[in-house]
Amino acid sequence: MVFENGVLDAYRQKGDWLADELMQKLFDKHGHKLGSILMPFLSDFDQHDFSEQDYETIAFFENNQSLPTFYDLKEIVRATEFFKKYQASIGIILGCYSLPYCYLGEDGARVLGFSGRIQHDTYNRLLETGKFVKNVMTQRFWEEKTITILLLKVRLMHAFWRFMILKSGKWDMKWGVPINQEDMLGTNLSFSLIVLRGLRKLGVEVDSVFEKAYYHHWAVVGSFLGLEKELLVFDVQKAIMFDKAISKRQFRSSEIGKQLTASLGNSYQKMANSELATGYFVAQSRYLLGENYADLLGLPISKYPKNLLKTINNTTSFLSNIYG
């Protein structure tokens, strides 16, 4: 299956109609108070009880908790075990590769720049992302099926921001719908394809059995987050096809991409309380992204030799503490 630009253009104009419909109903009921009512619940990943929410929200959770028909617990177990084994390296990859990779898509990155939160509250944003990844990759939450509540919360959080950005009247639809299907697919690939690619770049041999499980895992996650069936990825061939198409269409040098990347590096420096962290972030990101993509994001030339970078990878822990 090959997607041409016209088809992908259509996916840029699609959000998540089920979640978007709910947001419209809730806004009609609460108006601009909706954020203060809904967001504390959605951002609390430890709260699984939704019984005190609006009846429309309760219905959404009750009607969308079912696991997809392709769900295979054995594959989930394999994926979570794989994550646990390589969590230190995956933490490095998520922080220095996956996130900057997403910033290469200018139109998708505009959503993060729209609120300014990623630039001014990067640390908390990173902690939220880290907690999301930790929960999603914890086997117990899948066995208990509490993970479905978390994923539906994230889905509604995306719908809330999509609704409010469009409501502001400041969004140009030539960029596509905020948090559209193409950008959701790209983000999903940054947690699957890019993580696996990053591990290989760090010298890890990824067994095909665990590779298949990892794609399965993130396909399940994607289905809960509102990604359409046609865009779910179960193998490396389809992942590469989508990745090439999206990068060709969306990746370019942009001010928002450079700002987000610089803010990410500054946040790591603050977390590590050392200027060396910025140098490490630049060196590792340049290595994982490649020189061309690193230049598009405005990353300076690294002065770290590769042997020093390898030593730091084996000894540093602050990225692993966030994402591992």
C-alpha positions as semicolon CSV with decimal commas, in nm:
position;residue;x (nm);y (nm);z (nm)
1;M;0,000;0,000;0,000
2;V;0,148;0,331;-0,112
3;F;0,008;0,662;0,004
4;E;0,032;0,955;-0,232
5;N;0,025;1,316;-0,121
6;G;-0,345;1,359;-0,196
7;V;-0,437;1,079;0,045
8;L;-0,206;1,208;0,317
9;D;-0,347;1,556;0,262
10;A;-0,687;1,413;0,349
11;Y;-0,549;1,271;0,674
12;R;-0,414;1,615;0,764
13;Q;-0,770;1,741;0,760
14;K;-0,893;1,467;0,996
15;G;-0,888;1,491;1,372
16;D;-1,073;1,240;1,590
17;W;-1,442;1,285;1,521
18;L;-1,564;1,083;1,821
19;A;-1,354;1,275;2,075
20;D;-1,410;1,604;1,890
21;E;-1,786;1,553;1,906
22;L;-1,760;1,507;2,282
23;M;-1,558;1,827;2,320
24;Q;-1,822;2,024;2,132
25;K;-2,095;1,888;2,361
26;L;-1,894;1,966;2,674
27;F;-1,812;2,316;2,552
28;D;-2,179;2,381;2,475
29;K;-2,251;2,287;2,836
30;H;-1,962;2,457;3,019
31;G;-1,826;2,721;2,782
32;H;-1,478;2,849;2,859
33;K;-1,490;2,691;3,206
34;L;-1,439;2,356;3,037
35;G;-1,062;2,362;3,078
36;S;-1,073;2,414;3,454
37;I;-1,336;2,142;3,487
38;L;-1,191;1,877;3,256
39;M;-0,813;1,917;3,250
40;P;-0,738;1,835;3,617
41;F;-0,905;1,498;3,560
42;L;-0,739;1,430;3,225
43;S;-0,389;1,523;3,343
44;D;-0,407;1,299;3,652
45;F;-0,273;0,967;3,522
46;D;-0,317;0,803;3,863
47;Q;-0,693;0,863;3,878
48;H;-0,890;0,583;3,711
49;D;-1,236;0,672;3,841
50;F;-1,441;0,870;3,588
51;S;-1,780;0,826;3,761
52;E;-1,799;1,191;3,874
53;Q;-1,751;1,336;3,525
54;D;-2,026;1,462;3,293
55;Y;-2,251;1,184;3,172
56;E;-2,125;1,242;2,815
57;T;-1,767;1,186;2,933
58;I;-1,868;0,877;3,132
59;A;-2,034;0,736;2,820
60;F;-1,717;0,802;2,617
61;F;-1,503;0,604;2,860
62;E;-1,755;0,322;2,895
63;N;-1,801;0,289;2,519
64;N;-1,432;0,299;2,423
65;Q;-1,261;0,083;2,688
66;S;-1,273;-0,240;2,488
67;L;-0,941;-0,374;2,367
68;P;-0,912;-0,391;1,986
69;T;-0,979;-0,725;1,818
70;F;-0,612;-0,762;1,722
71;Y;-0,492;-0,720;2,082
72;D;-0,255;-0,995;2,195
73;L;-0,144;-0,993;2,560
74;K;0,156;-1,212;2,476
75;E;0,285;-0,942;2,243
76;I;0,227;-0,678;2,510
77;V;0,427;-0,885;2,759
78;R;0,712;-0,922;2,509
79;A;0,713;-0,548;2,437
80;T;0,713;-0,445;2,803
81;E;0,988;-0,694;2,885
82;F;1,192;-0,560;2,594
83;F;1,141;-0,204;2,720
84;K;1,244;-0,300;3,071
85;K;1,562;-0,464;2,944
86;Y;1,670;-0,163;2,739
87;Q;1,501;0,119;2,930
88;A;1,826;0,310;2,990
89;S;1,903;0,324;2,618
90;I;1,538;0,391;2,529
91;G;1,540;0,683;2,773
92;I;1,832;0,833;2,582
93;I;1,662;0,774;2,248
94;L;1,330;0,926;2,351
95;G;1,499;1,238;2,485
96;C;1,761;1,292;2,217
97;Y;1,601;1,138;1,909
98;S;1,225;1,083;1,925
99;L;1,126;1,427;2,054
100;P;1,356;1,626;1,821
101;Y;1,241;1,402;1,536
102;C;0,885;1,520;1,596
103;Y;1,001;1,882;1,589
104;L;1,119;1,840;1,228
105;G;0,754;1,849;1,116
106;E;0,691;2,223;1,122
107;D;0,313;2,220;1,090
108;G;0,271;1,956;1,360
109;A;0,517;2,133;1,591
110;R;0,310;2,450;1,565
111;V;0,063;2,294;1,809
112;L;0,331;2,279;2,079
113;G;0,439;2,632;2,003
114;F;0,080;2,756;2,003
115;S;0,040;2,748;2,379
116;G;0,406;2,821;2,445
117;R;0,400;2,560;2,718
118;I;0,677;2,341;2,579
119;Q;0,906;2,646;2,571
120;H;0,817;2,783;2,914
121;D;0,721;2,468;3,106
122;T;0,940;2,211;2,937
123;Y;1,037;2,027;3,252
124;N;0,679;1,943;3,353
125;R;0,593;1,856;2,993
126;L;0,882;1,611;2,984
127;L;0,776;1,457;3,314
128;E;0,424;1,407;3,178
129;T;0,559;1,240;2,865
130;G;0,791;1,027;3,077
131;K;0,509;0,915;3,302
132;F;0,296;0,834;3,001
133;V;0,569;0,613;2,854
134;K;0,636;0,442;3,187
135;N;0,269;0,359;3,235
136;V;0,218;0,244;2,877
137;M;0,520;0,014;2,907
138;T;0,418;-0,135;3,244
139;Q;0,282;-0,487;3,199
140;R;0,069;-0,480;3,515
141;F;-0,144;-0,191;3,390
142;W;-0,232;-0,390;3,078
143;E;-0,319;-0,699;3,277
144;E;-0,540;-0,488;3,507
145;K;-0,673;-0,298;3,201
146;T;-0,633;0,032;3,385
147;I;-0,410;0,150;3,100
148;T;-0,719;0,200;2,884
149;I;-0,834;0,486;3,109
150;L;-0,498;0,660;3,079
151;L;-0,495;0,628;2,701
152;L;-0,848;0,761;2,668
153;K;-0,751;1,054;2,890
154;V;-0,465;1,139;2,655
155;R;-0,701;1,105;2,360
156;L;-0,942;1,354;2,517
157;M;-0,658;1,585;2,612
158;H;-0,559;1,600;2,246
159;A;-0,921;1,664;2,152
160;F;-0,948;1,945;2,406
161;W;-0,642;2,126;2,270
162;R;-0,752;2,067;1,912
163;F;-1,090;2,220;1,993
164;M;-0,947;2,520;2,179
165;I;-0,684;2,595;1,915
166;L;-0,948;2,596;1,643
167;K;-1,179;2,800;1,867
168;S;-0,910;3,069;1,900
169;G;-0,939;3,160;1,533
170;K;-0,561;3,190;1,510
171;W;-0,496;2,856;1,343
172;D;-0,437;2,845;0,967
173;M;-0,603;2,539;0,818
174;K;-0,338;2,518;0,549
175;W;-0,132;2,358;0,830
176;G;-0,395;2,086;0,863
177;V;-0,623;2,022;1,161
178;P;-0,432;2,055;1,491
179;I;-0,317;1,710;1,610
180;N;-0,441;1,554;1,288
181;Q;-0,418;1,191;1,179
182;E;-0,091;1,233;0,991
183;D;0,078;1,401;1,287
184;M;-0,066;1,142;1,526
185;L;0,083;0,871;1,305
186;G;0,420;1,049;1,303
187;T;0,418;1,072;1,682
188;N;0,327;0,705;1,712
189;L;0,621;0,615;1,486
190;S;0,853;0,822;1,705
191;F;0,774;0,583;1,992
192;S;0,806;0,266;1,783
193;L;1,011;0,290;1,463
194;I;1,243;0,565;1,589
195;V;1,305;0,388;1,922
196;L;1,394;0,063;1,746
197;R;1,608;0,247;1,492
198;G;1,780;0,435;1,773
199;L;1,859;0,113;1,960
200;R;2,031;-0,025;1,654
201;K;2,231;0,296;1,621
202;L;2,342;0,247;1,982
203;G;2,460;-0,103;1,899
204;V;2,165;-0,309;2,023
205;E;2,067;-0,612;1,817
206;V;1,687;-0,616;1,805
207;D;1,538;-0,963;1,764
208;S;1,257;-0,977;1,505
209;V;1,020;-1,135;1,760
210;F;1,054;-0,840;1,996
211;E;1,046;-0,593;1,708
212;K;0,709;-0,732;1,598
213;A;0,583;-0,714;1,958
214;Y;0,694;-0,353;1,992
215;Y;0,504;-0,248;1,679
216;H;0,200;-0,441;1,799
217;H;0,218;-0,263;2,134
218;W;0,219;0,084;1,981
219;A;-0,053;-0,012;1,733
220;V;-0,275;-0,093;2,030
221;V;-0,179;0,239;2,190
222;G;-0,251;0,421;1,863
223;S;-0,595;0,265;1,835
224;F;-0,688;0,392;2,182
225;L;-0,556;0,739;2,098
226;G;-0,789;0,768;1,801
227;L;-0,556;0,674;1,516
228;E;-0,757;0,535;1,224
229;K;-0,723;0,165;1,141
230;E;-0,554;0,229;0,806
231;L;-0,272;0,411;0,986
232;L;-0,194;0,147;1,247
233;V;0,152;-0,002;1,197
234;F;0,232;-0,366;1,271
235;D;0,563;-0,417;1,090
236;V;0,882;-0,240;0,996
237;Q;0,803;-0,228;0,622
238;K;0,487;-0,026;0,673
239;A;0,659;0,187;0,938
240;I;0,938;0,281;0,699
241;M;0,691;0,354;0,420
242;F;0,491;0,592;0,637
243;D;0,804;0,750;0,784
244;K;0,949;0,825;0,440
245;A;0,622;0,973;0,319
246;I;0,577;1,196;0,624
247;S;0,938;1,313;0,634
248;K;0,930;1,400;0,264
249;R;0,611;1,599;0,309
250;Q;0,664;1,763;0,646
251;F;1,029;1,781;0,754
252;R;1,200;2,115;0,705
253;S;1,393;2,380;0,889
254;S;1,166;2,608;1,091
255;E;1,185;2,860;1,372
256;I;0,943;2,662;1,587
257;G;1,146;2,343;1,537
258;K;1,465;2,521;1,636
259;Q;1,301;2,686;1,939
260;L;1,158;2,359;2,066
261;T;1,488;2,178;2,022
262;A;1,684;2,452;2,200
263;S;1,429;2,452;2,482
264;L;1,465;2,077;2,514
265;G;1,842;2,104;2,550
266;N;1,810;2,383;2,806
267;S;1,568;2,173;3,008
268;Y;1,812;1,883;3,022
269;Q;2,083;2,121;3,140
270;K;1,862;2,240;3,425
271;M;1,764;1,886;3,521
272;A;2,124;1,770;3,529
273;N;2,241;2,098;3,685
274;S;2,537;2,091;3,449
275;E;2,630;2,266;3,127
276;L;2,780;1,936;3,012
277;A;2,424;1,805;2,967
278;T;2,366;2,049;2,681
279;G;2,680;1,930;2,508
280;Y;2,572;1,570;2,557
281;F;2,223;1,639;2,421
282;V;2,368;1,807;2,112
283;A;2,620;1,530;2,050
284;Q;2,375;1,246;2,103
285;S;2,101;1,411;1,899
286;R;2,337;1,482;1,610
287;Y;2,451;1,121;1,612
288;L;2,100;0,973;1,626
289;L;1,929;1,222;1,395
290;G;2,209;1,243;1,142
291;E;2,381;1,559;1,029
292;N;2,111;1,673;0,787
293;Y;1,821;1,659;1,033
294;A;2,038;1,803;1,310
295;D;2,120;2,101;1,088
296;L;1,750;2,154;1,013
297;L;1,687;2,179;1,388
298;G;1,971;2,425;1,438
299;L;2,180;2,196;1,658
300;P;2,539;2,324;1,679
301;I;2,833;2,111;1,573
302;S;2,928;1,876;1,854
303;K;3,273;1,874;2,010
304;Y;3,218;1,539;2,181
305;P;3,419;1,249;2,032
306;K;3,214;0,933;1,983
307;N;3,412;0,733;2,237
308;L;3,330;0,991;2,505
309;L;2,965;0,984;2,401
310;K;2,960;0,606;2,447
311;T;3,110;0,642;2,795
312;I;2,847;0,897;2,896
313;N;2,571;0,670;2,763
314;N;2,691;0,395;2,992
315;T;2,713;0,615;3,302
316;T;2,450;0,889;3,282
317;S;2,104;0,830;3,425
318;F;1,901;1,150;3,419
319;L;1,726;1,078;3,088
320;S;1,659;0,721;3,193
321;N;1,501;0,844;3,515
322;I;1,253;1,048;3,314
323;Y;1,166;0,799;3,042
324;G;1,283;0,464;3,172
